[in-house]
Amino acid sequence: MNSEIERRICAFNEMRDIPYHIDLVNKDLDRSCVTKSVLLGERLKMGFGLASRIVCCRFRWNSMPLPAALKARISRSDSWHEYLEVMIPDTETWAALDPTLDSGLKKAGFPIAEWDGLGSTILAVKPIQTFTPEQSRRLVQVRADLSATALRQYYEENADFIDGLNAWVARARQGLETPHA
């Protein structure tokens, strides 16, 4: 394997292994799909000159390997997820990369993405709808235009689940939680 591909893999693994954490109020603390995908895209552009784009999809939280008690706290199961598509010059194709879930969550039953530096990774979620790159660009702009007040309101409506999820994944990383269907 050549050293550039090895360095790409290393960059992906470093971003993936930042502990997953949703923070809708303080963006500096957010390490969800949104932030990790954007940061990985910037790193791959700066370090390797790779073009990238964000892709959005819809998924259902209740399809994730979470305990029933946590799933019961979901106010709205349908949500959206963001991942990265990167143009791979070696193959002249777009590869889907999803650095969302850190490897510490594997023991809790989550799918953890591995990247070979050339192809696509698995996604952290099971999409029920995937948007085109153009639709995704518009959705990302809508999210960026949301006011702090709107984000806080969304957080308050979903705080019980989000806070519970953050606490659960922290325990799962320590091996204190087991896989759930």
C-alpha positions as CSV (number, residue, x, y, z in Angstrom):
1,M,0.0,0.0,0.0
2,N,1.4,3.4,-0.8
3,S,2.1,6.0,1.9
4,E,-0.6,8.5,0.7
5,I,-3.3,5.9,1.0
6,E,-2.0,4.9,4.4
7,R,-2.1,8.6,5.5
8,R,-5.7,9.0,4.2
9,I,-6.7,6.0,6.3
10,C,-4.9,7.4,9.3
11,A,-6.7,10.8,8.8
12,F,-10.1,9.0,8.6
13,N,-9.4,6.8,11.7
14,E,-8.3,9.8,13.7
15,M,-11.5,11.7,12.9
16,R,-13.7,8.6,13.4
17,D,-12.2,7.9,16.8
18,I,-13.1,11.3,18.2
19,P,-15.8,10.3,20.7
20,Y,-19.3,10.7,19.2
21,H,-21.4,13.3,21.1
22,I,-24.3,15.4,20.0
23,D,-24.4,19.0,21.2
24,L,-26.9,21.3,19.5
25,V,-26.3,24.2,21.9
26,N,-22.5,24.5,21.9
27,K,-21.2,23.7,18.4
28,D,-17.6,23.7,19.7
29,L,-18.5,20.5,21.7
30,D,-20.5,18.8,18.9
31,R,-18.9,15.7,17.6
32,S,-21.9,14.3,15.7
33,C,-22.2,13.3,12.0
34,V,-22.4,16.9,11.0
35,T,-19.2,18.2,12.6
36,K,-17.1,15.1,12.0
37,S,-18.0,14.9,8.3
38,V,-17.2,18.6,7.8
39,L,-13.9,18.4,9.7
40,L,-12.9,15.2,7.8
41,G,-13.7,16.9,4.5
42,E,-11.5,19.9,5.4
43,R,-8.7,17.6,6.5
44,L,-8.7,15.5,3.3
45,K,-8.8,18.7,1.2
46,M,-5.9,20.4,3.1
47,G,-3.8,17.2,3.4
48,F,-4.4,15.4,0.2
49,G,-6.2,17.9,-2.2
50,L,-9.3,15.6,-2.2
51,A,-12.6,17.2,-3.2
52,S,-15.5,16.3,-1.0
53,R,-19.2,17.0,-0.6
54,I,-21.7,16.4,2.2
55,V,-24.6,13.9,1.5
56,C,-27.7,13.9,3.6
57,C,-30.0,11.0,4.3
58,R,-33.0,10.3,6.5
59,F,-33.0,7.5,9.0
60,R,-34.9,6.3,12.0
61,W,-33.4,6.4,15.5
62,N,-35.4,3.4,16.5
63,S,-33.5,1.3,13.9
64,M,-30.2,1.9,15.8
65,P,-28.9,-0.7,18.4
66,L,-30.1,1.2,21.4
67,P,-31.8,-0.1,24.5
68,A,-35.6,0.0,24.6
69,A,-35.6,2.4,27.5
70,L,-33.6,4.9,25.5
71,K,-35.7,4.3,22.3
72,A,-38.8,5.1,24.4
73,R,-37.4,8.6,25.0
74,I,-37.3,9.4,21.2
75,S,-39.8,12.2,20.5
76,R,-39.4,11.8,16.7
77,S,-37.8,8.7,15.3
78,D,-37.2,10.1,11.8
79,S,-34.0,12.2,11.7
80,W,-31.3,13.1,9.3
81,H,-27.7,12.1,9.0
82,E,-24.8,13.6,7.1
83,Y,-21.8,11.8,5.7
84,L,-19.0,12.7,3.3
85,E,-18.5,11.7,-0.3
86,V,-14.9,12.1,-1.4
87,M,-13.5,12.1,-5.0
88,I,-10.9,9.4,-5.1
89,P,-8.4,10.3,-7.9
90,D,-7.0,6.7,-8.0
91,T,-10.4,5.4,-9.2
92,E,-12.0,8.7,-10.4
93,T,-15.1,7.8,-8.4
94,W,-16.9,9.3,-5.4
95,A,-16.5,7.2,-2.2
96,A,-18.9,7.5,0.8
97,L,-17.1,8.0,4.1
98,D,-18.9,8.0,7.4
99,P,-16.6,8.9,10.4
100,T,-19.6,9.3,12.8
101,L,-19.3,6.5,15.2
102,D,-16.0,6.0,17.1
103,S,-14.5,2.6,17.4
104,G,-15.2,2.6,21.2
105,L,-18.9,2.0,20.3
106,K,-18.2,-1.3,18.6
107,K,-18.7,-3.3,21.8
108,A,-22.2,-1.8,22.1
109,G,-23.2,-3.2,18.7
110,F,-22.8,-0.2,16.5
111,P,-21.4,-0.6,12.9
112,I,-17.9,1.0,12.9
113,A,-16.6,2.2,9.6
114,E,-13.3,1.0,8.3
115,W,-11.7,2.7,5.3
116,D,-9.2,1.3,2.9
117,G,-8.3,4.7,1.5
118,L,-10.0,4.1,-1.8
119,G,-13.6,2.7,-1.5
120,S,-16.7,3.5,0.5
121,T,-17.2,2.8,4.2
122,I,-20.4,1.5,5.8
123,L,-22.8,4.2,7.0
124,A,-23.5,4.7,10.7
125,V,-27.3,4.5,9.9
126,K,-29.7,2.6,7.7
127,P,-30.9,5.3,5.3
128,I,-34.6,5.4,4.5
129,Q,-34.0,8.1,1.9
130,T,-30.7,9.5,0.5
131,F,-30.6,12.9,-1.1
132,T,-28.7,13.9,-4.2
133,P,-25.6,16.0,-3.7
134,E,-27.6,19.1,-4.9
135,Q,-30.5,18.4,-2.5
136,S,-28.0,17.7,0.3
137,R,-26.2,21.1,-0.4
138,R,-29.6,22.9,0.0
139,L,-30.4,20.9,3.2
140,V,-27.0,21.8,4.7
141,Q,-27.6,25.5,3.9
142,V,-31.0,25.3,5.6
143,R,-29.3,23.8,8.7
144,A,-26.6,26.5,8.6
145,D,-29.3,29.2,8.4
146,L,-31.1,28.0,11.6
147,S,-30.9,30.5,14.3
148,A,-29.5,29.7,17.7
149,T,-33.0,30.1,19.1
150,A,-34.4,27.4,16.6
151,L,-31.6,25.0,17.5
152,R,-32.2,25.5,21.2
153,Q,-35.9,24.9,20.7
154,Y,-35.2,21.7,18.8
155,Y,-32.7,20.6,21.6
156,E,-35.3,21.3,24.3
157,E,-37.9,19.3,22.5
158,N,-35.5,16.4,22.2
159,A,-33.3,16.9,25.2
160,D,-34.4,13.8,27.1
161,F,-33.4,11.6,24.2
162,I,-30.2,13.5,23.2
163,D,-28.9,13.7,26.8
164,G,-29.8,10.0,27.4
165,L,-28.0,9.0,24.1
166,N,-24.9,11.0,25.0
167,A,-24.8,9.4,28.5
168,W,-25.5,5.9,27.1
169,V,-22.7,6.1,24.4
170,A,-20.3,7.3,27.1
171,R,-21.1,4.2,29.2
172,A,-21.0,2.0,26.2
173,R,-17.4,3.1,25.4
174,Q,-16.4,2.0,28.9
175,G,-18.0,-1.4,28.3
176,L,-20.8,-0.7,30.7
177,E,-23.5,-1.3,28.1
178,T,-24.1,-4.3,25.9
179,P,-25.5,-4.5,22.3
180,H,-29.2,-4.1,21.8
181,A,-31.4,-5.0,18.8
